[in-house]
Amino acid sequence: MQKLQRRTLVKALAAAGIASSTFGLQACSSNDKSQANGKRVVIIGGGFGGSTVAKYIKRFDSSTQVTMIEPKKTYMTCPGSNWYLAGLVDVDYLTHDYETLKTKHGVNVLHQMATGVDAVAKTVTLDNGEVLEYDRLVVSPGIDFIYDAIEGYSEEVAEIFPHAWKAGPQTELLAKQIQEMPQGGRFLMVAPPNPYRCSPGPYERVSMIAEYFKKHNPTATIMVLDPKTKFSKQALFGEGWRDVYGQMIEWYGSQDGATVTKIDVASKTVYSDFDEVSADVINVIPAQKAGKIAFTAGLTDDSGWCPVDQDTFESKIHKDVFVVGDACIAGAMPKSGHSASSQGKMCAAAIVSSLNNLPMPPTRNVNTCYSLVAEDYGISVVGVYENKDGRLSGIPGAGGVSKAGASLQERKMEADYARSWYQSITKDIWHS
Ligand SMILES: Cc1cc2nc3c(=O)[nH]c(=O)nc-3n(C[C@H](O)[C@H](O)[C@H](O)COP(=O)(O)OP(=O)(O)OC[C@H]3O[C@@H](n4cnc5c(N)ncnc54)[C@H](O)[C@@H]3O)c2cc1C
């Protein structure tokens, strides 16, 4: 094995945000790409988690052979998809390809679906029948939906009342429905129970739909029926909704009896103890679980998510298999793109360390969630996490949340930071 200069590796890690003066990776390999030498990594999923792992393994140790399996030729981000519903950005803004990962970093991207994993034989089967061998496997498939939790709801009904909780055709369908809603009509969101992808996401979404209605349908109303008693950044969203949209948005939680139990498609009505409510556009965001392949691979526990070591993200069920992103149980870290990418960097360092028989460096994970309440009105929450007694926990005093009662100037600055965050994280993962 040729030697990578420690200085070069530490520089790469610094860019990843995990440099440490005590970092133990001293002798990884160099630019020799000819041989994988027992260093074959297969990654399932090319979203925030999987693409980050792919890029950073190649940055830390370019001699590792990295194959990423992702059915889509381009990836549309959920972050920013609410801005699209408001008409603030277009589909191109949200869409990223895998060219830089392929050509600059040497990641082998296969546009296939992984259909099976044999964790004993260390193989992954693809839907074209091909079988790939791995030394380490990373699974980052995102989420799947629990359709049968609400009577009358199903995968087919989701094409009529789109969840749009995976960005793509349903996001475009929901935008069309919002644009075609009658003047003075009602938009109804059925919010998901915990745990789910992107805790502030539903509330940013109704904010962005209000932004659209304010311009194009000012007498429209928005109602949220929520099976939870509270939600992320609730006080800040409430302040913004009152200040920017007056009475347009009404929110009801489970304490109001707002847990929806039944849906009738024909009459566009949802049922709960709160009331029977009819609406012109209905956005049902169902309960969630880990992406299907995580179940097929036997990586989930009774919770429907994947238990992992909180430093390395190695599965607690299958050795040499790692799970990052929404599908894994990462203690107090929210299921977000930023979390998935942060975990992806730690996981890449863990894999490079283990493949080169080096100690794992100390880890820290970070999450930042920006939400737009209006085009020029942003709020945010930041958390830094460490492994405390086997669970990722927020470090007290590190991170924070936007302050209540801030000036419009401060809210505008946060909205600008939100757009900068999007540009920098998507550039880091897919375009640099
Ligand atoms: C409306 C909305 C707004 C959001 N806003 C933000 C935000 O502002 N900031 C933020 O940080 N996060 C945000 N999020 C959350 C963010 O989108 C997710 O947390 C993030 O995408 C998780 O990354 P992941 O890699 O786990 O999954 P994904 O990014 O979903 O990637 C999973 C990939 O795996 C692929 N895949 C699945 N199964 C297979 C298989 N069997 N074989 C091969 N490939 C497979 C899929 O095609 C997909 O591309 C938002 C989410 C929503 C819904």
The ligand as a MOL file (V3000), in Angstrom:
LIG
                    3D

  0  0  0     0  0            999 V3000
M  V30 BEGIN CTAB
M  V30 COUNTS 53 58 0 0 0
M  V30 BEGIN ATOM
M  V30 1 C -40.3660 18.9380 1.9410 0
M  V30 2 C -39.0190 18.6040 2.5250 0
M  V30 3 C -38.1090 19.6140 2.8200 0
M  V30 4 C -36.8650 19.2950 3.3580 0
M  V30 5 N -36.0100 20.3180 3.6510 0
M  V30 6 C -34.8200 20.0390 4.2140 0
M  V30 7 C -33.9120 21.0930 4.5270 0
M  V30 8 O -34.1970 22.2720 4.3090 0
M  V30 9 N -32.7250 20.7630 5.0680 0
M  V30 10 C -32.3640 19.4730 5.3040 0
M  V30 11 O -31.2500 19.2470 5.7960 0
M  V30 12 N -33.2090 18.4400 5.0180 0
M  V30 13 C -34.4100 18.6980 4.4900 0
M  V30 14 N -35.2630 17.6640 4.1810 0
M  V30 15 C -34.8920 16.2540 4.5350 0
M  V30 16 C -33.9800 15.5830 3.5170 0
M  V30 17 O -34.5780 15.5740 2.2470 0
M  V30 18 C -33.7080 14.1300 3.9280 0
M  V30 19 O -33.4420 14.0610 5.3050 0
M  V30 20 C -32.5220 13.5800 3.1510 0
M  V30 21 O -32.8710 13.5100 1.7780 0
M  V30 22 C -32.1050 12.1940 3.6700 0
M  V30 23 O -31.0340 11.6950 2.9070 0
M  V30 24 P -30.9170 10.1240 2.6520 0
M  V30 25 O -29.6390 9.8960 1.9300 0
M  V30 26 O -31.1960 9.3970 3.8990 0
M  V30 27 O -32.1540 9.8170 1.6930 0
M  V30 28 P -32.4680 10.4150 0.2330 0
M  V30 29 O -31.8350 11.7510 0.0570 0
M  V30 30 O -33.9350 10.2770 0.0500 0
M  V30 31 O -31.7220 9.4330 -0.7560 0
M  V30 32 C -32.1080 8.0980 -0.8520 0
M  V30 33 C -31.7520 7.6230 -2.2600 0
M  V30 34 O -31.7360 6.2070 -2.2470 0
M  V30 35 C -32.2700 5.7390 -3.4620 0
M  V30 36 N -32.7410 4.3800 -3.2130 0
M  V30 37 C -33.7520 3.9610 -2.4040 0
M  V30 38 N -33.8530 2.6240 -2.4270 0
M  V30 39 C -32.8960 2.1760 -3.2710 0
M  V30 40 C -32.5120 0.8830 -3.7240 0
M  V30 41 N -33.1350 -0.2100 -3.3170 0
M  V30 42 N -31.4700 0.8040 -4.5910 0
M  V30 43 C -30.8090 1.9200 -5.0150 0
M  V30 44 N -31.1580 3.1580 -4.6180 0
M  V30 45 C -32.1700 3.2870 -3.7610 0
M  V30 46 C -33.3710 6.7390 -3.8090 0
M  V30 47 O -33.6370 6.7380 -5.1970 0
M  V30 48 C -32.7750 8.0470 -3.3100 0
M  V30 49 O -32.1280 8.7670 -4.3300 0
M  V30 50 C -36.5200 17.9410 3.6140 0
M  V30 51 C -37.4300 16.9260 3.3220 0
M  V30 52 C -38.6760 17.2530 2.7890 0
M  V30 53 C -39.6270 16.1430 2.4630 0
M  V30 END ATOM
M  V30 BEGIN BOND
M  V30 1 1 1 2
M  V30 2 1 2 3
M  V30 3 2 2 52
M  V30 4 2 3 4
M  V30 5 1 4 5
M  V30 6 1 4 50
M  V30 7 2 5 6
M  V30 8 1 6 7
M  V30 9 1 6 13
M  V30 10 2 7 8
M  V30 11 1 7 9
M  V30 12 1 9 10
M  V30 13 2 10 11
M  V30 14 1 10 12
M  V30 15 2 12 13
M  V30 16 1 13 14
M  V30 17 1 14 15
M  V30 18 1 14 50
M  V30 19 1 15 16
M  V30 20 1 16 17
M  V30 21 1 16 18
M  V30 22 1 18 19
M  V30 23 1 18 20
M  V30 24 1 20 21
M  V30 25 1 20 22
M  V30 26 1 22 23
M  V30 27 1 23 24
M  V30 28 2 24 25
M  V30 29 1 24 26
M  V30 30 1 24 27
M  V30 31 1 27 28
M  V30 32 2 28 29
M  V30 33 1 28 30
M  V30 34 1 28 31
M  V30 35 1 31 32
M  V30 36 1 32 33
M  V30 37 1 33 34
M  V30 38 1 33 48
M  V30 39 1 34 35
M  V30 40 1 35 36
M  V30 41 1 35 46
M  V30 42 1 36 37
M  V30 43 1 36 45
M  V30 44 2 37 38
M  V30 45 1 38 39
M  V30 46 1 39 40
M  V30 47 2 39 45
M  V30 48 1 40 41
M  V30 49 2 40 42
M  V30 50 1 42 43
M  V30 51 2 43 44
M  V30 52 1 44 45
M  V30 53 1 46 47
M  V30 54 1 46 48
M  V30 55 1 48 49
M  V30 56 2 50 51
M  V30 57 1 51 52
M  V30 58 1 52 53
M  V30 END BOND
M  V30 END CTAB
M  END
